[in-house]
């Protein structure tokens, strides 16, 4: 089994890899193309609806835990014979609350064993454990139908940390995976980083950073956190020549070499570099996965609804509810269920009913949004 082989072979090598050697080399065009591919999937995870998933893939399972707000999708790319598990990153205030749960707690998750002394971010682990069994079961079902399919995990920001935690769970459950994370914050302590390096070495784990993205620099080492390898740094423009393979867990000549000034503790955190990976808008609330999914950007009210993380009774986000209501008020069938035509055929009242519903949603979101943003800015 590849998991056992890597675990045994890599222990003799990872200690040297922990050194932050000042050596970086440009990546190959083939590897860069893979980064572009999975950056698009990571961006798509932010979309409430994804009419055209990247690379002609098909969504087979939606992961969504209302209690922890953990979300993601499982896709199948039939042409590539690949299953992609795609975790959404921070997108609303509930996720920010998860981000702030920075106590280190024992790494206990499905499939994980032998990780002595491993501690991980409490919030990230809470989110992963809330969807872990469902995600693993769904992939096992997919593999039962196509045993030779490759399995890839990916995610941006918080989603990158979920993908990192999931890597250990999937490998420990006997499922071989390859993982690509983008803008991943530090996720666990030194023991966790060493464990990930032992079970998912270079060639299995790709931790991509961009320019001065401040999120990979958050959750500080002073609090006991440590990155795992291997970092791949998109220095600036999205080119193979400008993207480098870096050495060690915390290389000083890649993302750590430039202060990640942005929105976060001590002025380090979310910035422009965090919201663009491989030329793709990623995690930007003004886009919310639309570019990657061939959809429409959410608009101001959709942005506010998305940031607030409000949901309807059916679990659908308030942003999506408003967008559907607005589309139907204009005579469009937002979700393709024929409701507009049916309502118009029943007496033409559907438009006016939906317009008033949209107005109620809009007014409520604006009011609540102004309170929340005012509190964030002035408190």
N, C-alpha and C positions, 0 to 999 in steps of 0.2 A: 504494500500500500504506500502511495506517495507520501502520505502524512508521516508514517513511521520512519520512512527513509530520510526525509528531510530533518525530522526531529533528531535522529541519531547523528547524521552527517554534519549538521550545521553547528552543533554545540561546540565543536572544536574551532569554529571560525568566527562566531559572532562577537567574541571579546575584542578581536581586532577591529571589527566593524563598528564598535562603539566609539572608537577614537574619531574625533572631528578633524580628520585629515583635510588639508587644503588642496583637494584634488577634485576636479570636476571635468567631465568630458561631454561633448554634445551627443545627443541621442541619435539613433538612426531614423531615417524617414519612416520606416515601417513602424517603429515604436511610437513615433510622434503621431502617426495616423491613428494608432490605437487610442492615444490620449484624446485626440479629437473626437473619436467615436464615443468614448465613454463619458467625456465631458458633456456631450449632447444628451446622453441618457440621464446624467446627473441633473442637468438643467430641467429636463422634462418632468422630473419628480415633483417639481414645485407647482405643476399645473393641476387644478381641480379636475379639469377635463382635458384629455389629450386626443384630439380628433385624428391626428396623424403622428403616431410615435416615431422617433428617429429610426432611420435605417429600415423602414418598412416592418418593424417589429409589431407584435400583437400583444396587448395587455391580457394576461390570463388570470391574474389575481391582484386584488387591491388589499394592501395591508393598512389597517386603520384601527387604532385603539383610542377610543374617545377619552379614557381616563388619563393616559399619559401623553396623548396627542402624537404618538409615534405613527408615522405614515410612510408608505412606500408602495411600489408596484413590482410585480413579477411579470416579465415580458418573455416572449419567445421570438427569436429570430430564426425562422425556418430555413432561410437560405444559408445562414451561417451555422445551423444546427447548434444553437446556443440559447441558454436560459440566462436571463439577466435579472438579478435582484437589485432593485434600485431604491435607495433610501432617501427620503426628503430631508433637507436640512432645516435650520431655523427659519421660520416664516411668520411667526406671530408671538404675541406676548406670553402665551402658555409655553412655547418653546424657550423663550428667554428665561422663564422661571426654571425650566429644566436645566438650562445652561448654567444658572447660578448655583445649582446643587453640586458644589465642587468638592465636597468631602470625599476622601478616598475610602472606598469600602471594598471588602473582599470580592474578588472576581468569581462569582458563582453564577453560572449560566448553563443552559442545556448543552451537553456534549463536552464540556470543559473539565479536564482532569489533569493533574500533574503540574498545575501552575502554582507552585509553592511561593508564598509570599506575595502573590499578585494582588494588587489593589487597583481599582478603576474609579473613574468619575461616577459619583452616585447617580446623577441625573441621566447620564448617557446609558448606564447599565439598566436603570429602571425602564427606560424606553425600550431598549433592546429586549429585555426579558418579557415585556408585555406583548411582543409579537413574535418572539423567537420560535416557539413551538409551531405556530401557524405557518411561518415562513419556511421552516425546515420541512414540515409535512407537505406543503405545496410543492416544493422543489422535488421531494421524493416521489410525489405523484407524477410530476412531469418526467422525471427520469425513468419511471416505470414504463412510460409510453415510448420514450426515446433514450435508451440506456447509454448511448454513445455521445449524448449532447454535452457540450462544455457548459460549465456554470461560472458565471462572472458576477461578482458583487461590486457595487459602486455607490457613491454618494458624495455630496458636497457639504462642507461645513459640519454641522451636527450629523448630517447623513454620512459623512466620511467616518466619523467616530463609530456610528452604528455599524457601518460596513467592516470596520476593524474588529469590533467585538464579535460580529457575526462570523468573521473568518475563522476565529478559534472554535466557535460552536459548530459550524459546518464541517470543518476538518475533523473535529472530534466526534462528529456523527457519521464519519465515513464518507463524506461528500467532498471530493476534490474541487477546489475553487481557485480562481485567480481574482485578485482584488485591486481596484483602482479607486483611490480616494482623492478628492480635490479640496484644498483649503481646510484640511482636517485639523482641529485643535488637538492639543495633547490629551490623551485619553486615559492613561494610567501611569503607574509608577515604574521604577527601573526594572523590577521583576517582571511586570507585564510587558514592557518593551522588549526585554530579552526573550521572553516566552514567544511573543509574536515573531521575533526574528528567527527563532529556532524552528517554529512550525510553518512559517510562511516567509521564507527568505527571498532575496532578490530573484525576480522571475515569477514570483507568486504574489508578492505585495508591492504595489507601486503607489507611493504617497506623493502626490503632485502638489506643488506649491506655485505661487505666481508672484513675481516681483516682490513688493513689500507688503503683501497680504498680511494683515495683522492678526488674523484669527489663528494661524499656526503658532503664533508667538504668545497667544493667551493661555490661560490656565498654567501659571508659571512654574518653572523648575524649582523655585524657592519654596513651593508648597508640596514638593515631592513628586512632581510630574516629570515625565521623560518621553520624548518621541521614540517610536520604533523606526527602523529603516524601511525601505530605502527611499530617500527623498529624490524627487525629480523636479527641478526648478525651471519654470518658464520665466526667464529673466525679464523679458519685456514683450516684444512682439511674438505672435504665435507662429514660430518657425522651428524646424528641427535644429537648425544651427544655433538658435537662441534658447534652446531647452537643454538642460544639463542633468546628467546623472551625478548625484552627490554621494560622498562617502561618509559613513557613520550615521549614528542616530540623530545627532544634533550638529550637523556640519556648519562651520562658521563662515563658509564662503558662498552660501546659497541664501535661502530666505532669511536666516538669522543675521545676515550681513547688512541688512537694511532695516531701519526701524519701521515697524508696522503701524505708523501713526493712523489712528482711526477712532471709531466709536467703541469704547470699551474701557475697562479699568485702566487707570494710569495713562489714558490717551492712546492705548494700543488696542486694535480690534478691527471691526468691519470698516473697510475702505473701498475705493474704486477697484483695486486689484482683486479684492475678495469676490467681487460681483461679476468678474469676467474671467473665464478660463478657456484657453485654446480658441479665443475669438468669439466665444459663445456667452451671451448674457446668462449668468448662473446665480440664482438666488436673489435677483433684483426684484423687489416687490412691484416695480413699474412694469415688469415683463411677466413675472410669475409663470415662467415656463412656456409662454406663448410662442416665442421664436423657435424653440426646439420642437414644439408640438404642432406647428402650423395653425395655431389658433389666434384669437384676438387678445391684445393686452387688456388688463382688467379695467382701466379707467380709474378715476379718482375714488369713486365710491367703492369699487371693487378692491382697490388697494387698501382703503380703510377697513373694509370688512375682512380682508385677508389678514391684515396685521392684528386685528382684534381676535381673529380665530373663532368668530361666531358661527354657530351651526343651527340648521333647522331641525325639526322633529325627525326627519329622515336621515340626519347626519350630514346632509349637504351643507356646504359652507354658505354663510350669509352672502358672501360675495357672489357665489354662483347663483343663489336664489334671486338676487337683484338683477344679475345679468340676464337670466332667463326671463324674469318678469318684464324687463325693459325690452328685450327682443320681441316678446309676445305682444307687448303694447304697440310695437311698430309693425305688427303683422308677420313677424318671423317665427318660425318654429325652432326654438333654440336647441331642444333636445331631440328633435325628430320624432316626437310621439304623436304628432297630428293634433295636439290640443287646440291650436289656434284655429285650424280649419273647422274642427268639430264645434268649437264655441261659436264661431261666426255662422256656421250652418244652423246652429240652434237659436239664432236670434240676433247675432251681431253684438252681444253684450260682453263677449270675452275681452275685447280690447279695453273697454272702460274699466272693467273689473281689475284687469292686470295692471293698468296704469295706476290706479289708486293703491294697489298692493306695492307697486314699485315706489310710489311716493312715500308710503309708510316706512318701507325698508330704508329708503334714502334718508329720510328725516331722522330716523332712529340712529342710523350709522353715523351720520354727520354729528349729531349731538353727542353720542357716546365717544366718537373719535376725537372730538375737540377736547373733551374732558381728559381722556387718556393722554393725548399728546401734550396738553397743557401741563398735566402732572409730571410727565417725563421731562419736559423742558425746564420747568420752574422749580421742581422739588429738589 
